[in-house]
Amino acid sequence: MAETTSPPQASAGGLQGTRATGRRSAESLIDLVSGVLHDLPGLIGDRVELFSLELRRAGITLVKVLATTVVAAILGVTAWLAMWGILVGLLMSAGWHWALANGLAVLINLGAAAWAVQRVRSLIRHLSLPATRQHLTWGAGSTSRAEAQRASDEQRPVREHPAAA
């Protein structure tokens, strides 16, 4: 069964009913806002506590990652030295003089180190964010998007191996 409501009457009793309903909705809005303001510190506090707990866990994880990286680096260097020791031993058993075998190992390692230094030098210029700095720099003349793209393309190597990046 559907209920029907009649519109408020223009009588004094009808106007008082409308005012009472308006007062109740204003009171309920005030109660709602009051409740939200009352709960707000708890909500913010919970999120701040969660954030601090996650930061603590992230810090502990970072320490573990760094410690594991150091262990891996030590093991890698040990394996590298063992490999060169075995290579020098094989060269000596093949009749090479010990100085010549060690000299070859040193030359190969120096060549690899020189390559690594050149690679770092070629990558280091990208750390300064040249295209962004050029785009954000306020100069005497403004550069167009095409000029900024051209400058960015000039700084990008023509062919870069994905594994080397």
C-alpha positions in Angstrom: 0.0 0.0 0.0 1.4 3.4 -1.0 1.3 6.2 1.4 0.4 9.6 0.2 1.6 12.7 1.8 -0.2 15.9 1.5 1.6 19.2 0.8 2.0 21.5 3.8 -1.0 23.6 4.4 -0.8 27.4 4.3 -2.1 27.4 7.9 -0.1 28.3 10.9 0.3 24.6 11.8 1.7 23.8 8.3 4.3 26.5 8.5 5.5 25.4 11.9 5.9 21.8 10.4 8.1 23.2 7.6 10.2 25.2 10.0 10.6 22.2 12.3 11.7 20.0 9.3 14.2 22.7 8.3 15.6 22.9 11.8 16.0 19.1 11.9 17.8 19.0 8.6 20.1 21.8 9.8 20.7 20.0 13.1 21.4 16.7 11.2 23.9 18.6 8.9 25.6 20.1 12.0 25.7 16.7 13.6 27.2 15.2 10.4 29.9 17.9 10.2 30.6 17.5 13.9 30.9 13.8 13.6 33.3 14.1 10.6 35.4 16.7 12.5 35.4 14.4 15.5 36.6 11.4 13.5 39.1 13.4 11.3 42.1 13.2 13.8 41.7 9.5 14.1 41.5 9.0 10.3 44.6 11.2 9.8 46.4 9.6 12.7 45.8 6.1 11.2 47.2 7.1 7.9 50.2 8.8 9.4 50.9 5.7 11.5 50.6 3.5 8.4 52.9 5.8 6.5 55.5 5.7 9.3 55.3 1.9 9.6 55.8 1.6 5.8 58.7 4.0 5.9 60.3 2.0 8.7 59.9 -1.2 6.7 61.2 0.4 3.6 64.3 1.6 5.5 65.0 -1.8 6.9 64.5 -3.3 3.4 66.9 -0.8 2.0 69.6 -1.7 4.5 69.1 -5.4 3.7 69.3 -4.7 -0.1 72.5 -2.7 0.4 74.0 -5.4 2.6 73.1 -8.1 0.0 74.6 -5.9 -2.7 77.9 -5.6 -0.8 78.0 -9.4 -0.3 77.3 -9.9 -4.1 80.0 -7.5 -5.0 82.5 -9.2 -2.8 81.6 -12.6 -4.2 81.7 -11.2 -7.8 85.2 -9.7 -7.2 86.4 -13.0 -5.7 85.1 -14.9 -8.7 86.7 -12.4 -11.1 90.1 -12.8 -9.4 89.8 -16.6 -9.3 88.9 -16.6 -13.1 92.0 -14.5 -13.9 94.1 -16.7 -11.6 93.0 -19.8 -13.5 93.6 -18.1 -16.8 97.1 -17.0 -15.8 97.7 -20.6 -14.5 96.5 -22.1 -17.8 98.7 -19.7 -19.8 101.7 -20.6 -17.6 101.1 -24.3 -18.1 100.9 -23.7 -21.8 104.5 -22.4 -21.6 104.0 -18.6 -21.1 106.3 -16.8 -18.8 104.4 -15.7 -15.5 105.1 -12.0 -16.2 103.7 -12.2 -19.7 100.6 -14.1 -18.5 100.0 -11.6 -15.7 100.7 -8.7 -18.1 98.0 -10.0 -20.5 95.5 -10.2 -17.6 96.4 -6.6 -16.6 96.0 -5.3 -20.1 92.6 -6.9 -20.6 91.4 -5.5 -17.3 92.8 -2.0 -18.1 90.9 -2.1 -21.4 87.7 -3.1 -19.7 88.2 -0.3 -17.1 88.8 2.3 -19.8 85.6 1.2 -21.6 83.7 1.5 -18.4 85.0 5.0 -17.7 84.1 6.1 -21.3 80.6 4.6 -20.9 80.1 6.5 -17.6 81.4 9.8 -19.2 78.9 9.3 -22.1 76.0 8.7 -19.7 76.8 11.4 -17.1 75.6 14.3 -19.3 72.1 12.9 -19.2 72.0 13.5 -15.4 71.7 17.2 -15.9 68.4 16.8 -17.8 69.5 19.0 -20.7 66.2 19.1 -22.6 64.2 19.9 -19.5 66.6 22.6 -18.4 66.6 24.2 -21.9 62.8 24.1 -22.0 62.5 25.7 -18.5 65.2 28.3 -19.0 64.1 31.8 -19.5 66.4 33.4 -22.0 66.6 36.3 -24.3 65.0 34.3 -27.1 62.4 31.6 -26.7 63.1 28.2 -28.2 60.4 26.5 -30.2 59.4 22.9 -29.6 61.2 21.8 -32.8 64.5 23.5 -31.6 64.2 21.8 -28.2 63.6 18.4 -29.9 66.6 19.0 -32.2 68.8 19.8 -29.2 67.5 16.6 -27.4 68.2 14.5 -30.5 71.7 15.9 -30.8 72.5 14.8 -27.3 71.0 11.3 -27.7 73.4 8.7 -29.2 72.4 7.5 -32.6 72.5 3.8 -31.7 72.5 2.6 -28.2 72.5 -1.1 -27.2 69.5 -1.7 -24.8 71.6 -3.9 -22.5 74.3 -1.2 -22.2 71.8 1.5 -21.1 
